[in-house]
Amino acid sequence: MMKNLGAIVARVARMNGWRFVSSTSWSEFDNSIVQNVRNAYMVVVEEALQVILAVENIMHAFVCGGVGSIAAAVFHGFFTRFCRI
């Protein structure tokens, strides 16, 4: 099923001129597209932290997704905002 779905996704993307953009599946992790995806994750985290009431009371953040880039962005966002070393 998943193999067929992958083929469908690839075919539809090719038909529409779409590209698959990933933050981790590139052979060159310093690629600017990869960095832009990661930066976008950081924008999402910062915007969320700005609108959460009593954000300083957050004790845990559970992040489900992919292979870790969005989880790393959430960790980095919380760390840079709240870590007091």
PyMOL Python script that loads the backbone (N, CA, C, O; Angstrom):
from pymol import cmd

cmd.read_pdbstr("""\
ATOM      1  N   MET A   1       0.824  -1.199   0.000  1.00  0.00           N
ATOM      2  CA  MET A   1       0.000   0.000   0.000  1.00  0.00           C
ATOM      3  C   MET A   1       0.866   1.261   0.000  1.00  0.00           C
ATOM      4  O   MET A   1       0.674   2.143  -0.837  1.00  0.00           O
ATOM      5  N   MET A   2       1.820   1.350   0.935  1.00  0.00           N
ATOM      6  CA  MET A   2       2.651   2.551   1.019  1.00  0.00           C
ATOM      7  C   MET A   2       3.514   2.710  -0.227  1.00  0.00           C
ATOM      8  O   MET A   2       3.745   3.826  -0.693  1.00  0.00           O
ATOM      9  N   LYS A   3       3.990   1.584  -0.765  1.00  0.00           N
ATOM     10  CA  LYS A   3       4.799   1.661  -1.980  1.00  0.00           C
ATOM     11  C   LYS A   3       3.968   2.238  -3.125  1.00  0.00           C
ATOM     12  O   LYS A   3       4.447   3.082  -3.882  1.00  0.00           O
ATOM     13  N   ASN A   4       2.730   1.782  -3.246  1.00  0.00           N
ATOM     14  CA  ASN A   4       1.837   2.317  -4.277  1.00  0.00           C
ATOM     15  C   ASN A   4       1.547   3.790  -4.046  1.00  0.00           C
ATOM     16  O   ASN A   4       1.514   4.580  -4.990  1.00  0.00           O
ATOM     17  N   LEU A   5       1.337   4.158  -2.786  1.00  0.00           N
ATOM     18  CA  LEU A   5       1.076   5.557  -2.457  1.00  0.00           C
ATOM     19  C   LEU A   5       2.270   6.420  -2.839  1.00  0.00           C
ATOM     20  O   LEU A   5       2.103   7.511  -3.384  1.00  0.00           O
ATOM     21  N   GLY A   6       3.474   5.933  -2.554  1.00  0.00           N
ATOM     22  CA  GLY A   6       4.680   6.670  -2.932  1.00  0.00           C
ATOM     23  C   GLY A   6       4.763   6.891  -4.430  1.00  0.00           C
ATOM     24  O   GLY A   6       5.159   7.963  -4.887  1.00  0.00           O
ATOM     25  N   ALA A   7       4.389   5.872  -5.193  1.00  0.00           N
ATOM     26  CA  ALA A   7       4.398   5.991  -6.652  1.00  0.00           C
ATOM     27  C   ALA A   7       3.378   7.020  -7.118  1.00  0.00           C
ATOM     28  O   ALA A   7       3.641   7.791  -8.040  1.00  0.00           O
ATOM     29  N   ILE A   8       2.227   7.028  -6.486  1.00  0.00           N
ATOM     30  CA  ILE A   8       1.182   8.001  -6.835  1.00  0.00           C
ATOM     31  C   ILE A   8       1.658   9.418  -6.526  1.00  0.00           C
ATOM     32  O   ILE A   8       1.495  10.330  -7.336  1.00  0.00           O
ATOM     33  N   VAL A   9       2.243   9.586  -5.355  1.00  0.00           N
ATOM     34  CA  VAL A   9       2.748  10.907  -4.958  1.00  0.00           C
ATOM     35  C   VAL A   9       3.804  11.380  -5.949  1.00  0.00           C
ATOM     36  O   VAL A   9       3.781  12.532  -6.382  1.00  0.00           O
ATOM     37  N   ALA A  10       4.726  10.498  -6.306  1.00  0.00           N
ATOM     38  CA  ALA A  10       5.784  10.865  -7.254  1.00  0.00           C
ATOM     39  C   ALA A  10       5.193  11.234  -8.612  1.00  0.00           C
ATOM     40  O   ALA A  10       5.628  12.207  -9.228  1.00  0.00           O
ATOM     41  N   ARG A  11       4.214  10.475  -9.085  1.00  0.00           N
ATOM     42  CA  ARG A  11       3.602  10.742 -10.391  1.00  0.00           C
ATOM     43  C   ARG A  11       2.854  12.080 -10.388  1.00  0.00           C
ATOM     44  O   ARG A  11       3.006  12.880 -11.312  1.00  0.00           O
ATOM     45  N   VAL A  12       2.053  12.318  -9.359  1.00  0.00           N
ATOM     46  CA  VAL A  12       1.288  13.568  -9.284  1.00  0.00           C
ATOM     47  C   VAL A  12       2.237  14.762  -9.167  1.00  0.00           C
ATOM     48  O   VAL A  12       2.007  15.802  -9.784  1.00  0.00           O
ATOM     49  N   ALA A  13       3.288  14.615  -8.387  1.00  0.00           N
ATOM     50  CA  ALA A  13       4.265  15.698  -8.253  1.00  0.00           C
ATOM     51  C   ALA A  13       4.916  15.995  -9.596  1.00  0.00           C
ATOM     52  O   ALA A  13       5.067  17.156  -9.979  1.00  0.00           O
ATOM     53  N   ARG A  14       5.298  14.946 -10.305  1.00  0.00           N
ATOM     54  CA  ARG A  14       5.921  15.128 -11.613  1.00  0.00           C
ATOM     55  C   ARG A  14       4.957  15.808 -12.594  1.00  0.00           C
ATOM     56  O   ARG A  14       5.360  16.685 -13.357  1.00  0.00           O
ATOM     57  N   MET A  15       3.696  15.403 -12.569  1.00  0.00           N
ATOM     58  CA  MET A  15       2.691  15.980 -13.477  1.00  0.00           C
ATOM     59  C   MET A  15       2.464  17.465 -13.205  1.00  0.00           C
ATOM     60  O   MET A  15       2.161  18.226 -14.124  1.00  0.00           O
ATOM     61  N   ASN A  16       2.610  17.877 -11.948  1.00  0.00           N
ATOM     62  CA  ASN A  16       2.333  19.263 -11.563  1.00  0.00           C
ATOM     63  C   ASN A  16       3.581  20.121 -11.410  1.00  0.00           C
ATOM     64  O   ASN A  16       3.484  21.311 -11.108  1.00  0.00           O
ATOM     65  N   GLY A  17       4.744  19.530 -11.616  1.00  0.00           N
ATOM     66  CA  GLY A  17       5.982  20.285 -11.452  1.00  0.00           C
ATOM     67  C   GLY A  17       6.308  20.582 -10.001  1.00  0.00           C
ATOM     68  O   GLY A  17       7.048  21.521  -9.705  1.00  0.00           O
ATOM     69  N   TRP A  18       5.754  19.777  -9.087  1.00  0.00           N
ATOM     70  CA  TRP A  18       6.014  19.967  -7.661  1.00  0.00           C
ATOM     71  C   TRP A  18       7.325  19.310  -7.278  1.00  0.00           C
ATOM     72  O   TRP A  18       7.801  18.406  -7.965  1.00  0.00           O
ATOM     73  N   ARG A  19       7.902  19.763  -6.187  1.00  0.00           N
ATOM     74  CA  ARG A  19       9.132  19.173  -5.649  1.00  0.00           C
ATOM     75  C   ARG A  19       8.880  18.729  -4.221  1.00  0.00           C
ATOM     76  O   ARG A  19       8.121  19.360  -3.485  1.00  0.00           O
ATOM     77  N   PHE A  20       9.515  17.656  -3.844  1.00  0.00           N
ATOM     78  CA  PHE A  20       9.481  17.206  -2.458  1.00  0.00           C
ATOM     79  C   PHE A  20      10.599  17.922  -1.730  1.00  0.00           C
ATOM     80  O   PHE A  20      11.759  17.836  -2.131  1.00  0.00           O
ATOM     81  N   VAL A  21      10.263  18.619  -0.675  1.00  0.00           N
ATOM     82  CA  VAL A  21      11.253  19.363   0.094  1.00  0.00           C
ATOM     83  C   VAL A  21      11.318  18.761   1.485  1.00  0.00           C
ATOM     84  O   VAL A  21      10.310  18.667   2.185  1.00  0.00           O
ATOM     85  N   SER A  22      12.502  18.360   1.870  1.00  0.00           N
ATOM     86  CA  SER A  22      12.694  17.726   3.170  1.00  0.00           C
ATOM     87  C   SER A  22      13.817  18.426   3.905  1.00  0.00           C
ATOM     88  O   SER A  22      14.700  19.024   3.290  1.00  0.00           O
ATOM     89  N   SER A  23      13.779  18.349   5.210  1.00  0.00           N
ATOM     90  CA  SER A  23      14.829  18.980   6.007  1.00  0.00           C
ATOM     91  C   SER A  23      15.963  18.022   6.324  1.00  0.00           C
ATOM     92  O   SER A  23      16.985  18.446   6.863  1.00  0.00           O
ATOM     93  N   THR A  24      15.816  16.749   6.008  1.00  0.00           N
ATOM     94  CA  THR A  24      16.865  15.799   6.393  1.00  0.00           C
ATOM     95  C   THR A  24      17.232  14.771   5.343  1.00  0.00           C
ATOM     96  O   THR A  24      18.244  14.091   5.512  1.00  0.00           O
ATOM     97  N   SER A  25      16.487  14.619   4.292  1.00  0.00           N
ATOM     98  CA  SER A  25      16.750  13.516   3.372  1.00  0.00           C
ATOM     99  C   SER A  25      17.708  13.873   2.236  1.00  0.00           C
ATOM    100  O   SER A  25      17.872  13.089   1.301  1.00  0.00           O
ATOM    101  N   TRP A  26      18.318  15.001   2.303  1.00  0.00           N
ATOM    102  CA  TRP A  26      19.265  15.403   1.271  1.00  0.00           C
ATOM    103  C   TRP A  26      20.651  14.865   1.602  1.00  0.00           C
ATOM    104  O   TRP A  26      20.993  14.697   2.773  1.00  0.00           O
ATOM    105  N   SER A  27      21.431  14.602   0.591  1.00  0.00           N
ATOM    106  CA  SER A  27      22.804  14.147   0.835  1.00  0.00           C
ATOM    107  C   SER A  27      23.673  15.300   1.336  1.00  0.00           C
ATOM    108  O   SER A  27      24.686  15.075   1.998  1.00  0.00           O
ATOM    109  N   GLU A  28      23.282  16.517   1.024  1.00  0.00           N
ATOM    110  CA  GLU A  28      24.024  17.695   1.479  1.00  0.00           C
ATOM    111  C   GLU A  28      23.171  18.457   2.489  1.00  0.00           C
ATOM    112  O   GLU A  28      22.280  19.218   2.112  1.00  0.00           O
ATOM    113  N   PHE A  29      23.451  18.246   3.775  1.00  0.00           N
ATOM    114  CA  PHE A  29      22.630  18.869   4.809  1.00  0.00           C
ATOM    115  C   PHE A  29      22.838  20.373   4.896  1.00  0.00           C
ATOM    116  O   PHE A  29      22.042  21.068   5.526  1.00  0.00           O
ATOM    117  N   ASP A  30      23.895  20.887   4.273  1.00  0.00           N
ATOM    118  CA  ASP A  30      24.111  22.333   4.302  1.00  0.00           C
ATOM    119  C   ASP A  30      23.450  23.027   3.111  1.00  0.00           C
ATOM    120  O   ASP A  30      23.675  24.215   2.878  1.00  0.00           O
ATOM    121  N   ASN A  31      22.646  22.294   2.369  1.00  0.00           N
ATOM    122  CA  ASN A  31      21.895  22.839   1.240  1.00  0.00           C
ATOM    123  C   ASN A  31      20.982  23.962   1.729  1.00  0.00           C
ATOM    124  O   ASN A  31      20.387  23.846   2.801  1.00  0.00           O
ATOM    125  N   SER A  32      20.861  25.039   0.966  1.00  0.00           N
ATOM    126  CA  SER A  32      20.058  26.184   1.410  1.00  0.00           C
ATOM    127  C   SER A  32      18.577  25.840   1.537  1.00  0.00           C
ATOM    128  O   SER A  32      17.891  26.415   2.382  1.00  0.00           O
ATOM    129  N   ILE A  33      18.065  24.918   0.719  1.00  0.00           N
ATOM    130  CA  ILE A  33      16.659  24.521   0.843  1.00  0.00           C
ATOM    131  C   ILE A  33      16.429  23.860   2.190  1.00  0.00           C
ATOM    132  O   ILE A  33      15.443  24.146   2.869  1.00  0.00           O
ATOM    133  N   VAL A  34      17.338  22.977   2.576  1.00  0.00           N
ATOM    134  CA  VAL A  34      17.239  22.299   3.873  1.00  0.00           C
ATOM    135  C   VAL A  34      17.251  23.322   5.000  1.00  0.00           C
ATOM    136  O   VAL A  34      16.450  23.233   5.930  1.00  0.00           O
ATOM    137  N   GLN A  35      18.140  24.274   4.922  1.00  0.00           N
ATOM    138  CA  GLN A  35      18.218  25.311   5.957  1.00  0.00           C
ATOM    139  C   GLN A  35      16.952  26.150   5.993  1.00  0.00           C
ATOM    140  O   GLN A  35      16.505  26.537   7.073  1.00  0.00           O
ATOM    141  N   ASN A  36      16.367  26.438   4.847  1.00  0.00           N
ATOM    142  CA  ASN A  36      15.119  27.205   4.813  1.00  0.00           C
ATOM    143  C   ASN A  36      13.973  26.442   5.469  1.00  0.00           C
ATOM    144  O   ASN A  36      13.152  27.038   6.165  1.00  0.00           O
ATOM    145  N   VAL A  37      13.912  25.129   5.254  1.00  0.00           N
ATOM    146  CA  VAL A  37      12.872  24.321   5.900  1.00  0.00           C
ATOM    147  C   VAL A  37      13.051  24.369   7.408  1.00  0.00           C
ATOM    148  O   VAL A  37      12.083  24.573   8.141  1.00  0.00           O
ATOM    149  N   ARG A  38      14.257  24.188   7.871  1.00  0.00           N
ATOM    150  CA  ARG A  38      14.517  24.230   9.318  1.00  0.00           C
ATOM    151  C   ARG A  38      14.205  25.611   9.890  1.00  0.00           C
ATOM    152  O   ARG A  38      13.645  25.716  10.981  1.00  0.00           O
ATOM    153  N   ASN A  39      14.558  26.652   9.175  1.00  0.00           N
ATOM    154  CA  ASN A  39      14.242  28.005   9.637  1.00  0.00           C
ATOM    155  C   ASN A  39      12.739  28.220   9.715  1.00  0.00           C
ATOM    156  O   ASN A  39      12.254  28.899  10.621  1.00  0.00           O
ATOM    157  N   ALA A  40      12.003  27.650   8.780  1.00  0.00           N
ATOM    158  CA  ALA A  40      10.539  27.759   8.821  1.00  0.00           C
ATOM    159  C   ALA A  40       9.990  27.086  10.071  1.00  0.00           C
ATOM    160  O   ALA A  40       9.061  27.601  10.693  1.00  0.00           O
ATOM    161  N   TYR A  41      10.553  25.941  10.445  1.00  0.00           N
ATOM    162  CA  TYR A  41      10.130  25.288  11.686  1.00  0.00           C
ATOM    163  C   TYR A  41      10.364  26.217  12.874  1.00  0.00           C
ATOM    164  O   TYR A  41       9.531  26.293  13.777  1.00  0.00           O
ATOM    165  N   MET A  42      11.487  26.919  12.875  1.00  0.00           N
ATOM    166  CA  MET A  42      11.795  27.826  13.981  1.00  0.00           C
ATOM    167  C   MET A  42      10.795  28.978  14.038  1.00  0.00           C
ATOM    168  O   MET A  42      10.434  29.417  15.130  1.00  0.00           O
ATOM    169  N   VAL A  43      10.345  29.472  12.903  1.00  0.00           N
ATOM    170  CA  VAL A  43       9.331  30.529  12.874  1.00  0.00           C
ATOM    171  C   VAL A  43       8.041  30.019  13.503  1.00  0.00           C
ATOM    172  O   VAL A  43       7.416  30.725  14.294  1.00  0.00           O
ATOM    173  N   VAL A  44       7.640  28.808  13.160  1.00  0.00           N
ATOM    174  CA  VAL A  44       6.425  28.217  13.733  1.00  0.00           C
ATOM    175  C   VAL A  44       6.546  28.136  15.250  1.00  0.00           C
ATOM    176  O   VAL A  44       5.610  28.491  15.966  1.00  0.00           O
ATOM    177  N   VAL A  45       7.689  27.673  15.741  1.00  0.00           N
ATOM    178  CA  VAL A  45       7.899  27.552  17.189  1.00  0.00           C
ATOM    179  C   VAL A  45       7.831  28.923  17.850  1.00  0.00           C
ATOM    180  O   VAL A  45       7.153  29.084  18.865  1.00  0.00           O
ATOM    181  N   GLU A  46       8.514  29.896  17.300  1.00  0.00           N
ATOM    182  CA  GLU A  46       8.525  31.238  17.896  1.00  0.00           C
ATOM    183  C   GLU A  46       7.132  31.852  17.907  1.00  0.00           C
ATOM    184  O   GLU A  46       6.736  32.470  18.896  1.00  0.00           O
ATOM    185  N   GLU A  47       6.390  31.690  16.828  1.00  0.00           N
ATOM    186  CA  GLU A  47       5.026  32.224  16.795  1.00  0.00           C
ATOM    187  C   GLU A  47       4.147  31.535  17.831  1.00  0.00           C
ATOM    188  O   GLU A  47       3.325  32.186  18.476  1.00  0.00           O
ATOM    189  N   ALA A  48       4.308  30.244  17.996  1.00  0.00           N
ATOM    190  CA  ALA A  48       3.522  29.520  19.003  1.00  0.00           C
ATOM    191  C   ALA A  48       3.869  30.009  20.404  1.00  0.00           C
ATOM    192  O   ALA A  48       2.976  30.232  21.223  1.00  0.00           O
ATOM    193  N   LEU A  49       5.146  30.177  20.681  1.00  0.00           N
ATOM    194  CA  LEU A  49       5.558  30.633  22.010  1.00  0.00           C
ATOM    195  C   LEU A  49       5.052  32.044  22.303  1.00  0.00           C
ATOM    196  O   LEU A  49       4.818  32.385  23.462  1.00  0.00           O
ATOM    197  N   GLN A  50       4.883  32.859  21.280  1.00  0.00           N
ATOM    198  CA  GLN A  50       4.397  34.225  21.476  1.00  0.00           C
ATOM    199  C   GLN A  50       2.921  34.281  21.847  1.00  0.00           C
ATOM    200  O   GLN A  50       2.492  35.230  22.504  1.00  0.00           O
ATOM    201  N   VAL A  51       2.141  33.295  21.445  1.00  0.00           N
ATOM    202  CA  VAL A  51       0.696  33.362  21.684  1.00  0.00           C
ATOM    203  C   VAL A  51       0.202  32.449  22.800  1.00  0.00           C
ATOM    204  O   VAL A  51      -0.967  32.517  23.180  1.00  0.00           O
ATOM    205  N   ILE A  52       1.068  31.602  23.327  1.00  0.00           N
ATOM    206  CA  ILE A  52       0.649  30.710  24.412  1.00  0.00           C
ATOM    207  C   ILE A  52       0.588  31.511  25.709  1.00  0.00           C
ATOM    208  O   ILE A  52       1.579  32.109  26.128  1.00  0.00           O
ATOM    209  N   LEU A  53      -0.577  31.516  26.333  1.00  0.00           N
ATOM    210  CA  LEU A  53      -0.723  32.196  27.618  1.00  0.00           C
ATOM    211  C   LEU A  53       0.059  31.430  28.675  1.00  0.00           C
ATOM    212  O   LEU A  53       0.065  30.200  28.665  1.00  0.00           O
ATOM    213  N   ALA A  54       0.703  32.124  29.567  1.00  0.00           N
ATOM    214  CA  ALA A  54       1.498  31.534  30.648  1.00  0.00           C
ATOM    215  C   ALA A  54       2.526  30.549  30.098  1.00  0.00           C
ATOM    216  O   ALA A  54       2.708  29.459  30.641  1.00  0.00           O
ATOM    217  N   VAL A  55       3.192  30.944  29.020  1.00  0.00           N
ATOM    218  CA  VAL A  55       4.167  30.061  28.375  1.00  0.00           C
ATOM    219  C   VAL A  55       5.275  29.654  29.340  1.00  0.00           C
ATOM    220  O   VAL A  55       5.875  28.590  29.182  1.00  0.00           O
ATOM    221  N   GLU A  56       5.547  30.481  30.326  1.00  0.00           N
ATOM    222  CA  GLU A  56       6.605  30.156  31.289  1.00  0.00           C
ATOM    223  C   GLU A  56       6.245  28.973  32.179  1.00  0.00           C
ATOM    224  O   GLU A  56       7.116  28.420  32.851  1.00  0.00           O
ATOM    225  N   ASN A  57       4.981  28.578  32.192  1.00  0.00           N
ATOM    226  CA  ASN A  57       4.550  27.437  33.004  1.00  0.00           C
ATOM    227  C   ASN A  57       4.611  26.106  32.261  1.00  0.00           C
ATOM    228  O   ASN A  57       4.293  25.067  32.840  1.00  0.00           O
ATOM    229  N   ILE A  58       5.007  26.117  31.011  1.00  0.00           N
ATOM    230  CA  ILE A  58       5.087  24.868  30.253  1.00  0.00           C
ATOM    231  C   ILE A  58       6.158  23.977  30.870  1.00  0.00           C
ATOM    232  O   ILE A  58       7.287  24.407  31.104  1.00  0.00           O
ATOM    233  N   MET A  59       5.781  22.734  31.128  1.00  0.00           N
ATOM    234  CA  MET A  59       6.709  21.771  31.723  1.00  0.00           C
ATOM    235  C   MET A  59       7.226  20.758  30.701  1.00  0.00           C
ATOM    236  O   MET A  59       8.361  20.296  30.811  1.00  0.00           O
ATOM    237  N   HIS A  60       6.406  20.409  29.714  1.00  0.00           N
ATOM    238  CA  HIS A  60       6.774  19.395  28.729  1.00  0.00           C
ATOM    239  C   HIS A  60       6.256  19.809  27.354  1.00  0.00           C
ATOM    240  O   HIS A  60       5.249  20.506  27.237  1.00  0.00           O
ATOM    241  N   ALA A  61       6.951  19.375  26.341  1.00  0.00           N
ATOM    242  CA  ALA A  61       6.488  19.558  24.962  1.00  0.00           C
ATOM    243  C   ALA A  61       6.667  18.231  24.240  1.00  0.00           C
ATOM    244  O   ALA A  61       7.782  17.718  24.138  1.00  0.00           O
ATOM    245  N   PHE A  62       5.577  17.682  23.743  1.00  0.00           N
ATOM    246  CA  PHE A  62       5.617  16.429  22.997  1.00  0.00           C
ATOM    247  C   PHE A  62       5.499  16.758  21.517  1.00  0.00           C
ATOM    248  O   PHE A  62       4.566  17.441  21.096  1.00  0.00           O
ATOM    249  N   VAL A  63       6.437  16.273  20.742  1.00  0.00           N
ATOM    250  CA  VAL A  63       6.453  16.559  19.312  1.00  0.00           C
ATOM    251  C   VAL A  63       6.521  15.243  18.547  1.00  0.00           C
ATOM    252  O   VAL A  63       7.457  14.461  18.715  1.00  0.00           O
ATOM    253  N   CYS A  64       5.534  15.012  17.718  1.00  0.00           N
ATOM    254  CA  CYS A  64       5.524  13.819  16.857  1.00  0.00           C
ATOM    255  C   CYS A  64       5.826  14.267  15.442  1.00  0.00           C
ATOM    256  O   CYS A  64       5.197  15.190  14.925  1.00  0.00           O
ATOM    257  N   GLY A  65       6.767  13.627  14.835  1.00  0.00           N
ATOM    258  CA  GLY A  65       6.994  13.973  13.440  1.00  0.00           C
ATOM    259  C   GLY A  65       8.319  13.520  12.898  1.00  0.00           C
ATOM    260  O   GLY A  65       9.362  13.659  13.537  1.00  0.00           O
ATOM    261  N   GLY A  66       8.257  12.991  11.736  1.00  0.00           N
ATOM    262  CA  GLY A  66       9.408  12.717  10.898  1.00  0.00           C
ATOM    263  C   GLY A  66      10.624  12.106  11.551  1.00  0.00           C
ATOM    264  O   GLY A  66      10.526  11.181  12.357  1.00  0.00           O
ATOM    265  N   VAL A  67      11.767  12.642  11.187  1.00  0.00           N
ATOM    266  CA  VAL A  67      13.033  12.090  11.647  1.00  0.00           C
ATOM    267  C   VAL A  67      13.779  13.023  12.592  1.00  0.00           C
ATOM    268  O   VAL A  67      14.950  12.792  12.894  1.00  0.00           O
ATOM    269  N   GLY A  68      13.123  14.058  13.055  1.00  0.00           N
ATOM    270  CA  GLY A  68      13.714  14.851  14.110  1.00  0.00           C
ATOM    271  C   GLY A  68      13.920  16.330  13.873  1.00  0.00           C
ATOM    272  O   GLY A  68      14.199  17.056  14.827  1.00  0.00           O
ATOM    273  N   SER A  69      13.796  16.810  12.658  1.00  0.00           N
ATOM    274  CA  SER A  69      14.067  18.230  12.424  1.00  0.00           C
ATOM    275  C   SER A  69      13.082  19.137  13.132  1.00  0.00           C
ATOM    276  O   SER A  69      13.478  20.150  13.709  1.00  0.00           O
ATOM    277  N   ILE A  70      11.811  18.793  13.097  1.00  0.00           N
ATOM    278  CA  ILE A  70      10.836  19.650  13.776  1.00  0.00           C
ATOM    279  C   ILE A  70      10.979  19.514  15.290  1.00  0.00           C
ATOM    280  O   ILE A  70      10.819  20.492  16.020  1.00  0.00           O
ATOM    281  N   ALA A  71      11.280  18.307  15.762  1.00  0.00           N
ATOM    282  CA  ALA A  71      11.513  18.125  17.197  1.00  0.00           C
ATOM    283  C   ALA A  71      12.735  18.927  17.635  1.00  0.00           C
ATOM    284  O   ALA A  71      12.727  19.544  18.701  1.00  0.00           O
ATOM    285  N   ALA A  72      13.773  18.920  16.824  1.00  0.00           N
ATOM    286  CA  ALA A  72      14.970  19.700  17.139  1.00  0.00           C
ATOM    287  C   ALA A  72      14.655  21.191  17.151  1.00  0.00           C
ATOM    288  O   ALA A  72      15.184  21.928  17.984  1.00  0.00           O
ATOM    289  N   ALA A  73      13.806  21.639  16.244  1.00  0.00           N
ATOM    290  CA  ALA A  73      13.424  23.053  16.205  1.00  0.00           C
ATOM    291  C   ALA A  73      12.648  23.435  17.457  1.00  0.00           C
ATOM    292  O   ALA A  73      12.864  24.509  18.018  1.00  0.00           O
ATOM    293  N   VAL A  74      11.746  22.563  17.898  1.00  0.00           N
ATOM    294  CA  VAL A  74      10.982  22.835  19.122  1.00  0.00           C
ATOM    295  C   VAL A  74      11.929  22.888  20.315  1.00  0.00           C
ATOM    296  O   VAL A  74      11.846  23.801  21.136  1.00  0.00           O
ATOM    297  N   PHE A  75      12.829  21.911  20.414  1.00  0.00           N
ATOM    298  CA  PHE A  75      13.797  21.917  21.509  1.00  0.00           C
ATOM    299  C   PHE A  75      14.621  23.198  21.477  1.00  0.00           C
ATOM    300  O   PHE A  75      14.781  23.862  22.501  1.00  0.00           O
ATOM    301  N   HIS A  76      15.141  23.544  20.306  1.00  0.00           N
ATOM    302  CA  HIS A  76      15.972  24.742  20.184  1.00  0.00           C
ATOM    303  C   HIS A  76      15.193  25.997  20.563  1.00  0.00           C
ATOM    304  O   HIS A  76      15.721  26.882  21.237  1.00  0.00           O
ATOM    305  N   GLY A  77      13.938  26.072  20.129  1.00  0.00           N
ATOM    306  CA  GLY A  77      13.120  27.231  20.469  1.00  0.00           C
ATOM    307  C   GLY A  77      12.905  27.380  21.966  1.00  0.00           C
ATOM    308  O   GLY A  77      13.025  28.475  22.514  1.00  0.00           O
ATOM    309  N   PHE A  78      12.586  26.262  22.625  1.00  0.00           N
ATOM    310  CA  PHE A  78      12.400  26.302  24.071  1.00  0.00           C
ATOM    311  C   PHE A  78      13.721  26.584  24.776  1.00  0.00           C
ATOM    312  O   PHE A  78      13.770  27.372  25.720  1.00  0.00           O
ATOM    313  N   PHE A  79      14.783  25.944  24.320  1.00  0.00           N
ATOM    314  CA  PHE A  79      16.085  26.116  24.954  1.00  0.00           C
ATOM    315  C   PHE A  79      16.544  27.562  24.893  1.00  0.00           C
ATOM    316  O   PHE A  79      16.959  28.130  25.902  1.00  0.00           O
ATOM    317  N   THR A  80      16.469  28.159  23.704  1.00  0.00           N
ATOM    318  CA  THR A  80      16.952  29.536  23.580  1.00  0.00           C
ATOM    319  C   THR A  80      16.069  30.522  24.331  1.00  0.00           C
ATOM    320  O   THR A  80      16.535  31.581  24.751  1.00  0.00           O
ATOM    321  N   ARG A  81      14.805  30.180  24.501  1.00  0.00           N
ATOM    322  CA  ARG A  81      13.894  31.099  25.194  1.00  0.00           C
ATOM    323  C   ARG A  81      13.959  30.956  26.708  1.00  0.00           C
ATOM    324  O   ARG A  81      13.839  31.949  27.425  1.00  0.00           O
ATOM    325  N   PHE A  82      14.147  29.736  27.205  1.00  0.00           N
ATOM    326  CA  PHE A  82      13.984  29.498  28.638  1.00  0.00           C
ATOM    327  C   PHE A  82      15.224  29.033  29.383  1.00  0.00           C
ATOM    328  O   PHE A  82      15.250  29.102  30.611  1.00  0.00           O
ATOM    329  N   CYS A  83      16.243  28.567  28.693  1.00  0.00           N
ATOM    330  CA  CYS A  83      17.403  28.020  29.397  1.00  0.00           C
ATOM    331  C   CYS A  83      18.187  29.143  30.067  1.00  0.00           C
ATOM    332  O   CYS A  83      18.549  30.141  29.444  1.00  0.00           O
ATOM    333  N   ARG A  84      18.428  28.946  31.331  1.00  0.00           N
ATOM    334  CA  ARG A  84      19.199  29.927  32.100  1.00  0.00           C
ATOM    335  C   ARG A  84      20.425  29.220  32.668  1.00  0.00           C
ATOM    336  O   ARG A  84      20.379  28.617  33.740  1.00  0.00           O
ATOM    337  N   ILE A  85      21.516  29.312  31.922  1.00  0.00           N
ATOM    338  CA  ILE A  85      22.752  28.639  32.361  1.00  0.00           C
ATOM    339  C   ILE A  85      23.622  29.631  33.083  1.00  0.00           C
ATOM    340  O   ILE A  85      24.710  29.281  33.539  1.00  0.00           O
TER     341      ILE A  85
END
""", "prot")
cmd.dss("prot")
cmd.show_as("cartoon", "prot")
cmd.util.cbc("prot")
cmd.orient("prot")
